Amino acid sequence: MSVKAFKLVSAVEQEMLMGDKNYINIECIECCGKNLYIGTNDCFIYHFLLDEKISTAGKVTFAATKQLHRYLGLKKPVSELKAASALTRLLVLCDNTITLVNMMNLEPVPTGARIKGAVTFTLNENPVSGDPFCVEVCIISVKRRTIQMFMVFEDRVQIVKEVVTPEQPCAVALDGYYLCLALTTQYIILNYNTGVSQDLFPYCSDEKRPIVKRIGRQEFLLAGPGGLGMFATVDGISQRAPVHWSENVIGAALCFPYVVALDDEFITVHSMLDQQQKQTLPFKEGHILQDFEGKVIVATNKGVYILVPLPLEKQIQDLLASHRVEEALVLAKAARRNIPKEKFQVMYKRILQQAGFIQFAQLQFLEAKELFR
């Protein structure tokens, strides 16, 4: 049953990025606060400032202002961008090399510090070093069956560990000492400190693109067999039921309490609370879906869009208006983590009261009594 959980709002249109140069494609995006970075197939990085505007009617729009763009000097696409805001650095992967550039002027660091031989990389959002002026980076190396861990400082990089994997890795997410890896035929959890690994479930990377995403402390979201979005902890267990995706999911993101997935025709929204599909948004030619500090961004080759969540209170009222009491109460309980305690208690009492009247009107007196109580 549908819920209007998100609205799709345009952020950067084709003309702003490429004018009439149709050969330019968006390869990757990164968003940090109001800073939006776009990497293109012709080796440029663009920096925009995103300004969110809310009208008196509550309509959200975004105004993107181009700050500058910089050519990296290669004939290769910029394949990944990650911001390390504590260092005011942007990590840029291009031609198997990670370069450090200044987040504001996009100039490479004077020392020329770089990491060579990277296929893909990720940052540790639950770092183990305890040093606030360093980020921990994990790369899948061009060396066969090899993962490398680095510490990246403002102007230098330092290798910490090299780990050999049982098969060739093709995607990685990181939490503390735990690597969640998509290998050629299966997903595994690997503790790079102890070397202990645990098989999760089989998966064929030749047939489909694997998805490995850290969604919280010691928990990951994976694209499983049969079009399932599977949750796994670092202990190799699942504490949540899977969500049913389409077979050809390209990307996934989390915006609590929803899991958002992208395939070649739609953006689908599932609830983590009851695993039901709540919303479907038509979206053709999408190839990027990522969440940044709670902001969910999707992109085609030519434009960038933001999925703006509707306020949870509005979603709950819509469910009550449709007499979907159970769903409304489940969503209301989940809202506790997003709303200050006093405000939540006032809101929750009012919702229980409304739900009680709905049940009463449907002659469900016992249920109504419990809610009123």
DOKOLKOL-983976 format. One record per residue: x, y, z of N, C-alpha, C in turn; residue in three letters. Coordinates in steps of 0.02 Angstrom, whole numbers, padded with zeros to 5 digits, always signed. Example, Ala and Ser with C-alpha at 12.3 -4.5 7.8 and 13.67 -1.06 7.14 Angstrom:
2
+00660-00284+00390+00615-00225+00390+00660-00165+00390ALA
+00642-00112+00354+00684-00053+00357+00645+00002+00394SER
//
This chain:
373
+00042-00060+00000+00000+00000+00000+00044+00062+00000MET
+00024+00112-00038+00070+00167-00050+00066+00221+00004SER
+00124+00252+00015+00131+00309+00059+00171+00360+00020VAL
+00155+00424+00026+00198+00473-00006+00253+00491+00043LYS
+00310+00458+00035+00366+00468+00082+00416+00519+00056ALA
+00425+00523-00011+00475+00567-00041+00447+00604-00101PHE
+00476+00662-00113+00464+00698-00176+00530+00704-00212LYS
+00529+00698-00278+00590+00704-00318+00597+00776-00342LEU
+00653+00807-00324+00664+00878-00340+00729+00886-00379VAL
+00726+00922-00434+00787+00933-00474+00836+00978-00438SER
+00901+00961-00441+00952+01003-00408+01000+01034-00459ALA
+01027+00993-00504+01072+01019-00556+01048+00994-00624VAL
+01031+01041-00668+01006+01022-00733+01063+01021-00784GLU
+01049+00988-00840+01100+00976-00891+01136+01040-00912GLN
+01098+01094-00924+01128+01156-00951+01180+01185-00902GLU
+01166+01178-00837+01211+01207-00787+01279+01173-00787MET
+01278+01108-00803+01339+01069-00798+01377+01068-00864LEU
+01341+01056-00918+01375+01043-00982+01355+01089-01039MET
+01307+01134-01027+01285+01178-01082+01259+01136-01139GLY
+01288+01146-01199+01266+01107-01257+01315+01051-01274ASP
+01362+01037-01227+01411+00983-01240+01381+00916-01220LYS
+01349+00884-01268+01311+00823-01253+01354+00763-01236ASN
+01419+00767-01252+01463+00709-01240+01482+00703-01166TYR
+01467+00755-01126+01485+00753-01055+01434+00713-01015ILE
+01459+00666-00975+01416+00625-00933+01437+00629-00860ASN
+01389+00625-00815+01403+00623-00743+01425+00552-00726ILE
+01483+00545-00694+01509+00479-00674+01500+00465-00600GLU
+01507+00518-00559+01502+00508-00486+01483+00574-00453CYS
+01457+00568-00391+01438+00629-00353+01461+00621-00280ILE
+01469+00677-00247+01482+00678-00175+01449+00740-00147GLU
+01420+00734-00088+01386+00791-00057+01409+00795+00015CYS
+01429+00856+00036+01453+00866+00104+01425+00933+00127CYS
+01374+00931+00172+01340+00993+00190+01307+01022+00129GLY
+01323+01085+00114+01294+01118+00054+01337+01108-00008LYS
+01395+01075+00000+01441+01067-00056+01424+01004-00096ASN
+01410+01014-00160+01397+00958-00205+01454+00955-00256LEU
+01485+00895-00262+01539+00885-00310+01517+00834-00363TYR
+01534+00849-00425+01516+00803-00480+01579+00787-00519ILE
+01591+00722-00531+01647+00700-00573+01619+00678-00640GLY
+01653+00697-00695+01627+00682-00762+01673+00636-00801THR
+01646+00613-00858+01684+00566-00900+01742+00599-00937ASN
+01742+00667-00940+01797+00700-00975+01849+00728-00925ASP
+01850+00698-00864+01903+00712-00815+01898+00780-00782CYS
+01837+00804-00773+01826+00867-00736+01792+00854-00669PHE
+01806+00897-00620+01768+00899-00558+01732+00967-00556ILE
+01667+00965-00540+01628+01026-00533+01607+01033-00460TYR
+01609+01095-00435+01589+01109-00366+01529+01157-00368HIS
+01473+01135-00338+01413+01177-00333+01397+01188-00259PHE
+01365+01245-00244+01336+01255-00178+01261+01245-00184LEU
+01233+01202-00142+01161+01186-00145+01125+01227-00092LEU
+01075+01264-00113+01037+01304-00065+00965+01278-00065ASP
+00944+01254-00007+00876+01227-00001+00827+01283+00018GLU
+00773+01288-00021+00723+01340-00007+00656+01307+00006LYS
+00620+01330+00058+00554+01303+00074+00504+01360+00069ILE
+00454+01352+00026+00404+01404+00016+00355+01404+00076SER
+00313+01455+00079+00263+01459+00134+00215+01401+00130THR
+00206+01373+00070+00161+01315+00063+00197+01250+00080ALA
+00262+01255+00098+00299+01196+00117+00334+01161+00059GLY
+00333+01191-00001+00365+01161-00059+00441+01172-00056LYS
+00478+01117-00066+00552+01121-00062+00581+01126-00132VAL
+00626+01174-00142+00663+01179-00205+00738+01186-00189THR
+00780+01172-00237+00852+01180-00229+00880+01226-00282PHE
+00921+01273-00259+00957+01316-00307+01030+01297-00302ALA
+01058+01276-00359+01129+01256-00361+01169+01313-00393ALA
+01221+01336-00358+01264+01389-00385+01333+01360-00399THR
+01353+01365-00462+01419+01337-00480+01475+01379-00451LYS
+01520+01346-00415+01577+01381-00385+01637+01381-00433GLN
+01659+01321-00452+01714+01316-00501+01717+01245-00528LEU
+01757+01236-00578+01770+01168-00604+01845+01162-00620HIS
+01870+01101-00617+01941+01091-00629+01953+01028-00670ARG
+01999+01034-00718+02018+00978-00761+02077+00942-00727TYR
+02072+00875-00723+02125+00837-00689+02183+00817-00735LEU
+02176+00834-00798+02233+00825-00843+02241+00757-00873GLY
+02191+00714-00867+02194+00647-00896+02138+00638-00946LEU
+02143+00587-00986+02088+00573-01034+02044+00517-01006LYS
+02036+00515-00940+01998+00461-00908+01941+00491-00867LYS
+01888+00452-00856+01833+00477-00814+01853+00481-00740PRO
+01822+00528-00705+01829+00530-00632+01780+00478-00606VAL
+01806+00424-00575+01760+00369-00558+01731+00372-00488SER
+01765+00404-00440+01737+00410-00373+01762+00473-00338GLU
+01717+00501-00297+01735+00560-00256+01712+00547-00184LEU
+01755+00563-00135+01735+00558-00065+01764+00618-00028LYS
+01721+00651+00012+01743+00709+00050+01767+00688+00119ALA
+01824+00718+00140+01848+00711+00209+01847+00781+00238ALA
+01789+00800+00265+01779+00871+00284+01826+00893+00340SER
+01844+00846+00385+01889+00864+00441+01958+00886+00414ALA
+01976+00862+00355+02041+00879+00325+02032+00932+00270LEU
+01970+00954+00257+01952+00994+00198+01984+00966+00134THR
+01977+00900+00128+02005+00866+00069+01950+00826+00033ARG
+01958+00823-00033+01916+00782-00074+01961+00727-00102LEU
+01941+00663-00093+01980+00608-00120+01951+00591-00188LEU
+01993+00591-00239+01970+00584-00308+02002+00523-00339VAL
+01960+00475-00362+01987+00416-00396+01980+00425-00471LEU
+02037+00423-00505+02038+00430-00578+02097+00390-00604CYS
+02086+00347-00652+02140+00307-00682+02178+00267-00629ASP
+02139+00233-00585+02167+00190-00532+02211+00225-00481ASN
+02206+00292-00478+02246+00330-00430+02200+00376-00389THR
+02209+00376-00322+02171+00421-00279+02215+00482-00264ILE
+02190+00540-00284+02226+00603-00274+02190+00643-00220THR
+02227+00682-00180+02197+00726-00130+02193+00796-00159LEU
+02133+00826-00157+02128+00895-00180+02092+00936-00125VAL
+02104+01001-00125+02072+01046-00077+01997+01051-00094ASN
+01955+01044-00042+01882+01045-00054+01857+01111-00082MET
+01892+01166-00067+01867+01232-00086+01893+01255-00155MET
+01958+01245-00168+01983+01270-00233+02000+01214-00282ASN
+01990+01151-00260+02002+01091-00302+02075+01085-00325LEU
+02120+01119-00291+02192+01113-00308+02220+01050-00275GLU
+02262+01012-00311+02295+00954-00280+02339+00976-00222PRO
+02348+00933-00171+02391+00952-00114+02463+00960-00139VAL
+02499+01009-00112+02566+01024-00137+02615+00965-00133PRO
+02605+00921-00083+02652+00865-00076+02643+00812-00130THR
+02586+00816-00166+02573+00767-00219+02555+00698-00191GLY
+02533+00696-00126+02516+00631-00095+02460+00597-00134ALA
+02468+00532-00146+02418+00494-00183+02422+00420-00166ARG
+02368+00385-00182+02367+00312-00174+02361+00282-00243ILE
+02409+00241-00262+02408+00212-00330+02380+00141-00327LYS
+02353+00119-00384+02331+00050-00391+02265+00034-00358GLY
+02218+00082-00359+02152+00072-00328+02098+00060-00381ALA
+02059+00007-00373+02003-00007-00418+01942+00033-00394VAL
+01931+00030-00328+01877+00067-00296+01898+00079-00223THR
+01864+00123-00187+01883+00136-00118+01824+00158-00076PHE
+01832+00154-00011+01780+00177+00036+01813+00205+00098THR
+01777+00248+00134+01803+00276+00196+01773+00240+00256LEU
+01810+00239+00311+01785+00208+00373+01746+00260+00413ASN
+01679+00251+00416+01638+00299+00454+01638+00283+00528GLU
+01669+00228+00547+01675+00209+00618+01750+00196+00630ASN
+01792+00249+00627+01864+00239+00625+01892+00209+00689PRO
+01949+00175+00681+01980+00141+00739+02042+00178+00765VAL
+02068+00226+00727+02131+00258+00747+02123+00309+00803SER
+02064+00341+00806+02054+00392+00858+02086+00459+00842GLY
+02117+00464+00783+02149+00527+00764+02099+00568+00723ASP
+02077+00627+00749+02026+00666+00713+02053+00697+00649PRO
+02120+00700+00641+02148+00732+00581+02174+00680+00532PHE
+02137+00625+00528+02156+00573+00480+02092+00536+00461CYS
+02087+00513+00399+02032+00469+00380+02060+00401+00360VAL
+02022+00349+00375+02043+00281+00359+02011+00261+00293GLU
+02052+00240+00247+02029+00224+00179+02045+00151+00164VAL
+01995+00117+00136+02006+00047+00114+01999+00045+00038CYS
+02048+00015+00006+02045+00010-00068+02043-00064-00089ILE
+02008-00076-00144+02017-00140-00179+02075-00127-00227ILE
+02128-00165-00219+02190-00152-00256+02187-00183-00326SER
+02227-00155-00371+02233-00185-00438+02270-00252-00433VAL
+02307-00261-00378+02338-00327-00365+02283-00378-00353LYS
+02289-00437-00383+02236-00487-00376+02222-00505-00304ARG
+02157-00509-00287+02134-00533-00222+02167-00495-00164ARG
+02170-00429-00171+02204-00390-00119+02163-00328-00099THR
+02158-00319-00032+02127-00260-00002+02183-00223+00036ILE
+02186-00157+00031+02236-00119+00068+02202-00066+00111GLN
+02229-00056+00171+02204-00005+00217+02255+00051+00221MET
+02231+00113+00218+02275+00172+00221+02249+00220+00274PHE
+02296+00259+00302+02278+00318+00341+02295+00378+00298MET
+02246+00422+00288+02256+00481+00245+02254+00543+00289VAL
+02309+00581+00287+02314+00644+00324+02305+00702+00274PHE
+02312+00763+00299+02301+00822+00257+02345+00822+00195GLU
+02406+00799+00202+02453+00805+00145+02496+00743+00136ASP
+02477+00687+00168+02516+00625+00159+02470+00564+00169ARG
+02492+00508+00143+02456+00445+00152+02503+00392+00179VAL
+02475+00345+00216+02517+00294+00248+02481+00227+00245GLN
+02513+00176+00217+02482+00109+00214+02485+00077+00283ILE
+02430+00046+00303+02426+00016+00370+02424-00060+00366VAL
+02390-00086+00316+02379-00158+00314+02364-00180+00243LYS
+02386-00240+00226+02367-00271+00162+02337-00339+00178GLU
+02279-00352+00150+02243-00415+00165+02230-00452+00100VAL
+02245-00518+00101+02230-00559+00042+02162-00591+00053VAL
+02119-00589+00002+02051-00616+00007+02045-00683-00029THR
+01997-00726-00008+01992-00792-00039+01976-00791-00114PRO
+01939-00740-00136+01923-00731-00208+01933-00658-00224GLU
+01926-00642-00288+01934-00572-00308+01877-00528-00280GLN
+01891-00476-00241+01838-00432-00217+01815-00384-00271PRO
+01749-00367-00271+01726-00318-00321+01687-00261-00290CYS
+01670-00266-00225+01639-00210-00189+01654-00218-00115ALA
+01659-00160-00081+01677-00163-00010+01642-00107+00029VAL
+01624-00122+00091+01602-00071+00140+01640-00086+00204ALA
+01646-00035+00247+01691-00040+00304+01658-00012+00367LEU
+01668-00047+00422+01644-00022+00487+01694-00046+00540ASP
+01730+00001+00569+01782-00017+00618+01834-00062+00586GLY
+01846-00120+00616+01893-00169+00588+01860-00216+00538TYR
+01794-00209+00528+01757-00258+00488+01748-00235+00416TYR
+01768-00278+00369+01756-00267+00298+01698-00311+00277LEU
+01650-00282+00243+01597-00322+00212+01614-00322+00137CYS
+01627-00381+00110+01653-00387+00042+01607-00427-00003LEU
+01598-00402-00064+01568-00442-00117+01626-00473-00155ALA
+01632-00539-00153+01683-00574-00191+01651-00599-00256LEU
+01686-00640-00293+01661-00663-00358+01597-00704-00350THR
+01594-00747-00298+01537-00793-00292+01499-00785-00226THR
+01522-00742-00181+01487-00738-00116+01504-00672-00080GLN
+01463-00657-00030+01478-00602+00016+01510-00630+00079TYR
+01559-00593+00106+01589-00614+00169+01599-00554+00215ILE
+01606-00567+00280+01629-00517+00329+01700-00537+00348ILE
+01745-00489+00348+01816-00503+00363+01841-00452+00413LEU
+01867-00476+00469+01899-00432+00517+01972-00424+00496ASN
+01991-00364+00472+02059-00357+00444+02112-00355+00499TYR
+02090-00345+00561+02138-00344+00617+02158-00415+00638ASN
+02107-00460+00642+02120-00529+00664+02128-00578+00605THR
+02103-00557+00547+02105-00603+00489+02049-00653+00487GLY
+02003-00650+00537+01947-00698+00540+01893-00677+00491VAL
+01870-00725+00450+01818-00709+00401+01757-00754+00411SER
+01701-00731+00386+01638-00767+00393+01598-00761+00329GLN
+01577-00819+00302+01536-00818+00241+01466-00794+00258ASP
+01436-00754+00214+01367-00731+00224+01320-00772+00181LEU
+01320-00760+00115+01279-00800+00070+01307-00794-00001PHE
+01290-00843-00044+01318-00842-00112+01289-00786-00155PRO
+01327-00767-00205+01306-00713-00249+01350-00716-00311TYR
+01321-00708-00369+01362-00712-00431+01373-00642-00458CYS
+01434-00617-00451+01449-00548-00473+01452-00543-00550SER
+01457-00600-00585+01459-00597-00658+01390-00581-00686ASP
+01338-00600-00650+01269-00591-00675+01240-00523-00656GLU
+01257-00500-00596+01227-00437-00572+01279-00396-00535LYS
+01264-00331-00530+01308-00287-00492+01296-00296-00417ARG
+01348-00313-00379+01336-00321-00307+01327-00253-00274PRO
+01289-00252-00219+01282-00191-00179+01303-00208-00108ILE
+01350-00169-00082+01373-00177-00013+01371-00107+00017VAL
+01330-00098+00068+01321-00031+00096+01319-00033+00172LYS
+01361+00007+00204+01356+00013+00277+01296+00057+00293ARG
+01251+00032+00337+01191+00071+00352+01189+00093+00425ILE
+01237+00071+00464+01239+00091+00535+01296+00054+00568GLY
+01303+00065+00633+01358+00034+00669+01354-00042+00664ARG
+01405-00072+00634+01411-00145+00627+01353-00178+00589GLN
+01324-00140+00542+01270-00169+00501+01275-00147+00429GLU
+01261-00194+00384+01267-00182+00312+01203-00203+00275PHE
+01194-00172+00217+01138-00190+00172+01169-00217+00108LEU
+01145-00275+00085+01175-00309+00027+01121-00329-00023LEU
+01140-00329-00087+01094-00355-00139+01103-00430-00141ALA
+01051-00466-00117+01055-00539-00113+01025-00573-00174GLY
+01026-00639-00174+00996-00676-00230+00921-00668-00230PRO
+00891-00677-00289+00817-00673-00295+00789-00604-00285GLY
+00830-00552-00297+00804-00484-00291+00790-00463-00219GLY
+00825-00492-00171+00814-00474-00101+00867-00424-00077LEU
+00844-00374-00040+00890-00330-00004+00900-00360+00065GLY
+00960-00385+00079+00973-00422+00141+01013-00379+00190MET
+00997-00384+00254+01034-00349+00307+01080-00399+00341PHE
+01141-00377+00358+01187-00421+00392+01228-00382+00442ALA
+01238-00410+00501+01282-00379+00551+01352-00406+00544THR
+01400-00377+00581+01469-00401+00577+01476-00471+00606VAL
+01425-00494+00643+01426-00563+00670+01399-00613+00619ASP
+01379-00587+00560+01355-00632+00508+01282-00652+00516GLY
+01245-00614+00557+01174-00630+00565+01131-00572+00539ILE
+01067-00585+00529+01021-00533+00506+00970-00520+00561SER
+00966-00457+00582+00918-00439+00634+00854-00410+00606GLN
+00851-00405+00539+00790-00379+00507+00772-00425+00450ARG
+00707-00428+00435+00685-00466+00376+00707-00430+00313ALA
+00720-00468+00258+00742-00436+00196+00685-00397+00162PRO
+00704-00351+00117+00654-00316+00076+00656-00345+00005VAL
+00599-00345-00029+00595-00374-00096+00606-00320-00149HIS
+00665-00323-00181+00682-00276-00234+00667-00309-00302TRP
+00677-00270-00355+00675-00300-00422+00743-00336-00432SER
+00747-00377-00483+00807-00417-00495+00868-00374-00515GLU
+00854-00315-00543+00910-00277-00572+00922-00211-00536ASN
+00929-00214-00470+00942-00153-00431+01013-00128-00444VAL
+01018-00061-00455+01083-00030-00471+01114+00000-00409ILE
+01071+00027-00365+01099+00060-00305+01047+00061-00250GLY
+01070+00069-00188+01025+00072-00130+01049+00125-00082ALA
+01002+00152-00044+01018+00204+00005+00971+00196+00064ALA
+00991+00226+00120+00951+00222+00181+00930+00292+00202LEU
+00866+00301+00216+00841+00363+00245+00788+00340+00295CYS
+00810+00330+00358+00768+00297+00407+00698+00328+00411PHE
+00644+00288+00412+00643+00215+00416+00636+00180+00348PRO
+00664+00211+00296+00655+00184+00229+00720+00162+00196TYR
+00714+00108+00157+00769+00088+00112+00746+00106+00042VAL
+00788+00144+00007+00772+00167-00060+00816+00130-00110VAL
+00785+00105-00164+00824+00068-00214+00810+00096-00284ALA
+00861+00090-00326+00856+00114-00395+00866+00056-00443LEU
+00821+00049-00492+00834+00004-00548+00830+00045-00613ASP
+00828+00011-00670+00832+00050-00733+00768+00087-00751ASP
+00714+00077-00712+00652+00112-00727+00621+00150-00669GLU
+00636+00127-00607+00600+00155-00549+00647+00168-00490PHE
+00623+00212-00446+00650+00217-00378+00596+00187-00334ILE
+00614+00136-00293+00565+00106-00249+00584+00120-00176THR
+00532+00127-00135+00542+00144-00064+00510+00088-00022VAL
+00551+00055+00019+00526+00003+00065+00535+00025+00137HIS
+00489+00005+00180+00496+00020+00251+00539-00033+00284SER
+00586-00011+00327+00626-00058+00366+00585-00086+00424MET
+00527-00056+00437+00487-00076+00495+00443-00136+00480LEU
+00414-00137+00419+00371-00194+00401+00389-00225+00333ASP
+00445-00201+00304+00473-00227+00241+00427-00217+00180GLN
+00372-00181+00189+00325-00171+00133+00349-00115+00087GLN
+00333-00123+00022+00348-00069-00026+00297-00014-00016GLN
+00321+00048-00005+00277+00104+00012+00267+00153-00045LYS
+00317+00158-00090+00312+00209-00143+00353+00187-00203GLN
+00329+00204-00262+00366+00192-00324+00366+00257-00364THR
+00426+00279-00384+00433+00340-00423+00465+00321-00491LEU
+00431+00336-00546+00462+00322-00611+00527+00363-00619PRO
+00581+00331-00640+00644+00367-00649+00687+00329-00699PHE
+00689+00355-00760+00725+00321-00815+00798+00344-00816LYS
+00841+00299-00838+00912+00314-00852+00951+00335-00789GLU
+00926+00317-00731+00964+00331-00670+01022+00283-00665GLY
+01079+00307-00641+01135+00260-00631+01172+00271-00565HIS
+01151+00322-00527+01182+00335-00461+01125+00346-00411ILE
+01130+00312-00354+01086+00326-00296+01129+00320-00234LEU
+01134+00375-00197+01176+00375-00137+01144+00419-00083GLN
+01159+00403-00020+01136+00449+00033+01197+00481+00066ASP
+01190+00546+00080+01243+00586+00110+01215+00621+00171PHE
+01235+00600+00231+01212+00632+00293+01135+00639+00293GLU
+01102+00586+00271+01028+00587+00271+00996+00615+00209GLY
+01037+00643+00163+01010+00671+00101+01018+00618+00046LYS
+00962+00599+00014+00965+00547-00038+00967+00581-00106VAL
+01019+00565-00145+01029+00596-00210+01030+00543-00264ILE
+00995+00557-00320+00997+00513-00378+01021+00553-00438VAL
+01052+00518-00485+01078+00553-00544+01071+00510-00606ALA
+01057+00544-00662+01063+00513-00728+01131+00535-00755THR
+01145+00519-00817+01208+00543-00847+01209+00619-00854ASN
+01150+00650-00853+01146+00722-00869+01121+00767-00813LYS
+01090+00739-00761+01062+00783-00709+01064+00751-00640GLY
+01058+00794-00589+01059+00772-00519+00993+00792-00486VAL
+00965+00746-00447+00901+00756-00414+00906+00737-00341TYR
+00864+00768-00299+00864+00752-00228+00796+00724-00209ILE
+00797+00669-00172+00735+00640-00145+00721+00673-00078LEU
+00672+00717-00077+00657+00754-00016+00605+00716+00025VAL
+00622+00696+00087+00572+00659+00127+00517+00705+00152PRO
+00455+00682+00148+00400+00719+00178+00404+00711+00254LEU
+00386+00763+00293+00391+00757+00366+00353+00695+00390PRO
+00383+00659+00439+00352+00597+00463+00281+00610+00490LEU
+00271+00668+00522+00204+00683+00548+00152+00685+00492GLU
+00172+00714+00435+00127+00718+00377+00112+00648+00352LYS
+00164+00605+00349+00154+00536+00326+00106+00498+00373GLN
+00115+00509+00438+00073+00475+00488+00000+00498+00480ILE
-00010+00564+00472-00078+00590+00463-00111+00563+00400GLN
-00070+00555+00346-00097+00527+00283-00120+00455+00294ASP
-00081+00417+00333-00099+00347+00347-00163+00344+00389LEU
-00169+00388+00439-00229+00389+00480-00290+00408+00439LEU
-00280+00456+00393-00335+00478+00349-00359+00420+00306ALA
-00313+00373+00290-00332+00313+00250-00353+00255+00295SER
-00360+00269+00361-00380+00218+00411-00329+00161+00416HIS
-00265+00176+00401-00213+00124+00407-00179+00133+00475ARG
-00217+00113+00526-00197+00128+00595-00132+00094+00615VAL
-00127+00028+00600-00066-00009+00620-00003+00022+00591GLU
-00006+00037+00525+00052+00067+00492+00070+00134+00522GLU
+00017+00173+00538+00028+00240+00567+00063+00234+00635ALA
+00041+00185+00675+00071+00177+00742+00143+00153+00738LEU
+00156+00107+00691+00225+00082+00682+00271+00140+00662VAL
+00247+00181+00615+00287+00238+00592+00296+00290+00648LEU
+00243+00300+00687+00247+00348+00742+00299+00326+00794ALA
+00301+00261+00810+00351+00237+00858+00422+00247+00830LYS
+00429+00235+00765+00495+00243+00734+00518+00316+00734ALA
+00469+00362+00734+00486+00434+00732+00521+00457+00796ALA
+00519+00414+00848+00549+00433+00912+00622+00452+00905ARG
+00658+00418+00860+00730+00432+00855+00745+00496+00816ARG
+00694+00525+00784+00705+00586+00744+00677+00649+00776ASN
+00639+00641+00831+00602+00698+00860+00621+00705+00934ILE
+00631+00767+00958+00647+00777+01030+00593+00744+01075PRO
+00616+00720+01133+00573+00678+01176+00507+00711+01194LYS
+00508+00774+01218+00446+00807+01240+00398+00815+01181GLU
+00425+00837+01124+00383+00847+01065+00353+00780+01042LYS
+00395+00727+01047+00372+00661+01025+00313+00638+01069PHE
+00320+00647+01134+00267+00622+01180+00200+00656+01167GLN
+00202+00722+01154+00141+00759+01138+00110+00732+01073VAL
+00154+00724+01022+00131+00701+00956+00103+00630+00962MET
+00138+00586+00999+00119+00516+01003+00051+00508+01038TYR
+00040+00547+01091-00025+00545+01126-00081+00564+01078LYS
-00069+00617+01039-00121+00640+00992-00135+00586+00939ARG
-00082+00553+00916-00091+00500+00865-00130+00441+00894ILE
-00113+00422+00956-00149+00366+00988-00224+00384+00994LEU
-00237+00446+01011-00306+00469+01019-00343+00465+00951GLN
-00311+00491+00899-00342+00489+00832-00355+00416+00811GLN
-00303+00373+00822-00309+00303+00803-00366+00270+00842ALA
-00373+00289+00906-00427+00262+00947-00495+00279+00919GLY
-00504+00341+00897-00568+00362+00868-00583+00324+00803PHE
-00530+00312+00763-00540+00275+00700-00564+00204+00716ILE
-00530+00170+00764-00549+00102+00782-00620+00101+00812GLN
-00636+00152+00851-00702+00157+00883-00756+00162+00829PHE
-00743+00204+00779-00792+00214+00725-00801+00150+00684ALA
-00749+00106+00684-00754+00042+00648-00780-00013+00694GLN
-00805+00007+00752-00835-00039+00801-00784-00088+00830LEU
-00720-00070+00827-00668-00113+00857-00654-00086+00927GLN
-00702-00101+00973-00702-00068+01038-00644-00087+01082PHE
-00623-00150+01081-00567-00171+01123-00503-00135+01103LEU
-00491-00134+01037-00430-00100+01012-00433-00026+01028GLU
-00493+00004+01019-00501+00076+01033-00487+00090+01107ALA
-00513+00045+01150-00504+00054+01222-00429+00055+01241LYS
-00392+00008+01211-00320+00004+01225-00285+00070+01204GLU
-00304+00095+01145-00273+00156+01120-00291+00216+01163LEU
-00355+00220+01183-00375+00276+01226-00340+00272+01294PHE
-00331+00211+01318-00299+00202+01383-00227+00227+01380ARG
//
